[in-house]
Amino acid sequence: MLTRKIVKIDEEKCNGCGQCINACAEGAIALVNGKAKLVSEIYCDGLGACLGTCPQDAITIESREAPPFSEEAVTKHLQKTVKAQHAPAAPVGHAAHASHAHDGFVCPGSMNKKLREQNTSAAEPSSVESQLTHWPIQLKLISPNAPYLKNADLLLTGDCVPFAMGDFHSKLLKGRCVLVGCPKLDENQFYIEKLAQILGANDLHSLTVVHMEVPCCFGLKRIAEEAMKLSGVHPTVKDVTISLTGEIIG
């Protein structure tokens, strides 16, 4: 056992709405007897994407002894869930068992979707000027004391955003200093501490957090919030959500 961050659900507050289930990318939460519960501790990465979705404030993150998070176990769990969702409908007499079909959840960010037809035109696209002002851009690689961070308007973005959003450079990147990361694949505590160092070492004008609409990407917002708490620095913050088809939706 190791001490790590993990979700805690207050059953007294929980009203069984199930919104946290849809927000959990790992399918770690299920409804049991009308209450949200952890399916297994090894499915919970402690990221807390479910926190902001609970209308009853029944979910918190605590640090305690728990088995380590297992990406492999999550993958197998989600695969089983997909098979269950595509299984033939149960006979009427087994309706009670069928009611648990949604107890597991397949992350919307991992589901295959065709968003638009591929552009196969041979015509060369018109040249568009890049608005990138510095290198590197990965949050892991940037020094908190890099000169371009001083008095900057900071843009913290999920690394999928620029691929989904065709006008990312003109609408969001222009005039901002960009940091790129993925809360799903990378170590969140490292991100929090690195961003806190950046906030503490630079008199930022603003911080814009941009993430995809899939639940796991909302972890960037929490990373920013935790970094501000850790640093004690609170610049003007803007939170932007991008749809899978590249539109700003929130």
N, C-alpha and C positions, 0 to 999 in steps of 0.2 A: 504494500500500500504506500502511496505517496500523498502528500498534501497538495491539493490543486483546486482550482475554481470549478464549481459545478452548480447546476441549477437546483434551487430549492423552491418547492411549491407549497403554499399555504392552503391546505384543503378547506379550511374554514372560510377563506375568502373566495375560493374558486367557485364559479357558478356553472361550470361545464360548457361554456360557449364554444370551446374547441379552437379558438383563434390561434392559440399558441402552437397547436399541432401543425397548422398550415405554415407557421413561421419557422418551424424547426427543420433545417435542411437535412438533418441526420435521421429523422423519424424517431427521435429519442422519447417523444411524449405521446401518450395515448390516453383516451378516456376510459376510465375503469369505474363502473358504478356511478357514472355521472360526474366524475372528478378527474382532473388532469393529473397524470402520474408519470414518472420516469419509467420507460419500458426497461431500460438497463443503464446503469451508470457508465458503462463503457461506450455507449452511444452518444453521450453528452460531452461536447468539447469545451463547455464552459464559456463559449463566446457570448451567449446571451441574446441571440437574434430574436428570441421569443419575448424578451422583457417589455419592449414597447408596444406589443400587441395585446397585452392583457388588460381589459377594461377594469378589472378589480384590483390591480396591483398585487396579485397573488404570487407573482414570480420574482425571485431575487437571485443573486449570485452569491454563494458563500464559498469560503475556503475551508476545506476539511479533507480528511483522509478518504480516498476513493480509488478504485482501480483506474489505471491509465486509460485515456481515450484510445479507441482502436478504430482506425480508418478501415482496416480490413473487415472487422466485424460489422461496421456500418454498411459497407458495400454489400456484404452477404445479406444483411437485414433488409436493405432496400430492394435487392433482387428478389427476395422472398415476397416482399410486399407487392412488387410488380406482378409476379406470378399469381398472387392471391386476387389482385384486382382484375386480372384477365381470365380467372377461372370461371367455368360455367356457373350460372346462377343456381343457388341452393334451392331445393324443394321447399314448398310453403312450410312444411313441418319443421324446417330447420331455419326459419326466419330469425330466431334469436341469435344464432351463430352468425348469420349474414349481417346483423346489425353492427358487428365489430369490423366490417370490411375497411372502415376508414381509420381504425386504430393506428395503423402504420401510415407513413406518409412518404411519398417520393418527392424529393426536392425539385421544385419547378426549374431550378437552374441546371438540373442534370437531365431533364426530359428532352427528347429529340423533338425539334420543331422546325418546320420550313417557314421562314419568315417572308421571303420574297423570291422571285425568280432571279437567277444569276444573270448578270449582264455579260453577254458574250460578244458585244459589239467590238469590232476591230479598230474603231476610231480611238485615237489617243485622247484621254481626258484633258481638259484645260488645266494649265499649271496653277496650283494654289500655293501661296507662300506659307511656309511653316511659321508658327508663332512660338516655337520652342526657343527659350532664351539661355538654357544652360544644360550641362551634362555632368554627372549622371542624373537620372530622374527617379530611379528606384529608391524608395525610402530606406531600404537596407544599406545602400551605398553612400548616401549623402551625408557629408559632415555637418553637424549642427552649427559649425562656425564658418560655413561656406559664405563668401562675401555677397553672393547674390540673394541670400536669405534676409539680409538686413533691410528692415522697413518694407518687406515684400507683402504683396497680396498673394497669399498662399493658396494653392489649389491641391487638395488631397483627393486623388481619384482612384477608383478601382481600375485595375489594368484592362478590364474588358470594355470599359466605357468608350475609349477612342475608336474601337473597332465597330461598335454598334452605332455611334453617332457620327455621321458623315461630316457635319459642320462643327465638330468638336473644337478645332483650332480657332475658328472665328467667333463662336458663341461663348466658349468657356475658357480656353487657354490664353487668348490674347490679353496681354497686360498682367498675367499672373505667373507665379513661379510654381511649377508643378512637382508634386511628389506622387509616385505611383506605388500601389501595393495591392495585395489580395488577402483579405481577412479570412478567407476560406482555407487557403493553402499555406499561409505563412504564420509565424509565431506572433500572436497578438500582443503578448506582454512586451516583447521586444519592440514592436511598433509603438506601443504606448510610451515606453521609456524614451525611445528615440525622438518621438514627436514632442514629448515634454521637454527634452533638452533643446530642441529647435525653438519651441515657444519661449523658453527661459532665456535663450542666448540672443534672441532677435526681437526687436520692437516691431512686430508684425502689424500691418494696417488691417488685415482681415484674413479670415480662413473660410474657404469654400470647400465643402465636402461633397463629392459627387460619386454616386454609387448606382449600380443597376437595380432594377425593381425586384430581382430575386432575393429571397430572405437572407442568404448568407452574406451578401454584399452590404447589407445594412450594418454589418459589424464595423464598417469604417466610421459610422457615426458614433458608435460607442467608444471606439478607439480615440476619437477626437475628444469626446467628453471626459474620458478617463485621463487623457494627457493634460487637459486643462486643469483638472482637479489636482493632479500630481505636481504640475508646475506652478499653480496658483496664478497663471496668466490666462486672461479671458478676452481674446480679441473679438471683434465683430464676426459672427459666424453665420454662414448661409448653408442650408442643406438642400441638395438637388438630387432628385431621382430621375433616372433615365430608363425608358421602356426598352424592351428587347428589340424594337424596331427603330430605336434611336431618337425618340421624342422626349423632351423634357415634360414630365408628368407631375412633378411635385417639387 
